Amino acid sequence: TRRLAKSLPQRVIGVSGASRVKGGVYMRGGALVEELSGQPRVLSRQTDWPALIGAHNGQNAAAATAAALMLGLDGAAIDTGLRSFKGLAHRLEPVAHWRGIRFINDSKATNTDAAATALASFAEPVRWIAGGRAKSKSLGAVARHLDRIAKAYLIGEAAPLLARLLAPDVAIEHCETIDRAVARAAADCGTTGGIVLLAPACASFDQFRDFEARGEAFRQAVARLMAEEGP
């Protein structure tokens, strides 16, 4: 990439989601920093972007910011845009915050790499809803993030396979359906709260038309739980 950048006649702005890029735009310590003019300047902080969770979204924000700066937008406008961005459906989508529990819909995580990215996006261990139609016979990149899983709630055809792969490192519960998985994960959160994450690591076709239908089923399960249990 650097060799390509040096060969281009256009101005090239480096971006990073994790470390300083001299003369570029990058994330550092949770802050979005630009130094196109030579001096580092903090524009915004990721803790203020509710719909942009995870290091990968930090890098996405850095890239978008570089383009916005070159188009003439100022730092305040960029900060406002990041704070108000609603995110994309089924992609680490915040669904609800109820009794201290954050429900996150990442139904688009249809393989182990995407699920691993989702798991790595949270500082605390999550209650992970996973399963569907398996695309792999291994955990793949998820194996590097088992310490991020407080417990796995398994659904669909892949549940027996995932149970074998996760044991004995991760506590598991066979739930079959998203409704039961949501209810059980929320119950296990108790009064302390936590994160309930749908990031299936599998295709949806065993139970749903597509990943969008699966994500919508998750949303509806959360809404039903909240309606039945009250505020």
C-alpha positions, 0 to 999 in steps of 0.5 A: 500500500505504501509503495502504491501511495508513493507512486501516485501523483495525487495527495495520499492521506494515511489512515489508521484505526489503532496508531499514529499516521504522520500527516494523516487521520487516525484513532489513538486512545479512543480519540479521532485525530487529524494532523493534515496541517502538521499538528495533531488535533483531536476532532471527536471521541468514539465513546460519543458515537453510539452506532460506531462500535469497535476498532474497525469502525474507528478506522472507517471513521478515520477514512471518512474524516480524511475525505470530509476534511479534503472536501472542506468540512470543519472539525465541528461538522465531522464531530456532529456527523459521527455523533448523529450517525444512525449506523447500518441495520444488522451491522453491530446495530444497537437495538435496545438498552434495557435494565442495564443490558445492551442488545446488539444486532450483528446478524450480518456476521455470517462467518467466523471472521465477522463474528470475531470482529464483533466479539473484539469490539467490546471491552467486557465479555458478552453473552453471545448468540451464535449458530445457523447453517455452518460455513466452516467446521472450525471456530476460525478467528473466533478461537482468538476471542474466547475470553470475550465470551461470558456464555454462548447461546446456540441456535440452529443447525450448527448448535451441536458443532459449535458446542463441541468446538467451544467446550470446555472453554466457554459455557454454553446453552442450547436454545434452538431459537432466537426468542429463547436465546434472547430470553435466556441471555437477558435472564443470565445478565440479571441485575448487573446488566451486560451485553447480549450480542447476536453475531451468528458466525453462520448463514441464516438459511436453516431458519430464515430467508436471509440475514436481514430476516434473522436480524429482524427476528432478534429485534422483535424478540428483544421488543417482546421481552421488554414488553412482557417484563416491563421497564 
